[in-house]
C-alpha cells in the first residue's frame, strides 16, 4: 500500500519540508544534466563506508569534498532515479509537515540531519569495508516517519492498495501504515542480510528508530505524544 495523503492539519507552513523537497529535486535535475558522468558524482558525493570508516581513498578526481564525513550530508540530496526521488519526496511531503509543525523549523532541520547521520552509520557500521556508495534522503525521512508514528499514531492516512489490475483507496490509521512499513523494512533486511547494493534497509531501520527516540527531545513541550485522531476524521 502506498500513502498519498493524511488528514492531519498543521498550524504553520512547513517551510523546511518544502525547501528540502525543492533541494532534492534541483539536485536530481543536476544529476540528469551530467549525463554519463552521473556515476562519478554518486561516488564523489555518496557515502562509501570504506572511505568513511575504513580509511580507503577515492579514485583520483573524485575527492571533491574536503572531508569524508561531509558525504553523509551531500548523499542525502542525491537519488538513484525518478522512482527513488518521487517515493522519498512523497513520504516527506505527507509526513514531514506535521513533524516540522511539532518542533519548529530550526529544530526540524537539525532533527532531519541527525536522523540522516544515524541512518547512514546504521548502514555503514555493519559493513565498514563496503565500497558501494549510499545515496538518498530515505534514511533521514525514515526518522520523520518514526517521529510521526509517536506524534500522530491515530491520524488517518489515505493509501492506495493495488490488487492485481484493480486499485483501491482506503483511510487507515497511521500506526498501521507506518508499522507495516517498518516491519517490511525489517523483513527485507533479513532477506538481504548482506547488502550488495540496491536498497539500504539498515539505513531505513536506523533512521526510523532514531526518529522515535529523538522526537521527545525535539518536539515543543506543549505538543503531546500519541495524539488522538483529528475530530474531522471521525466520519471514517
Helices and strands as residue ranges (DSSP letters): E 2-6, H 15-33, G 35-37, H 38-45, E 47-48, H 49-53, G 68-70, H 71-74, G 75-77, H 82-103, H 105-124, G 125-127, E 133-134, H 138-151, E 156-163, E 166-173, H 174-191, H 201-218, G 231-235
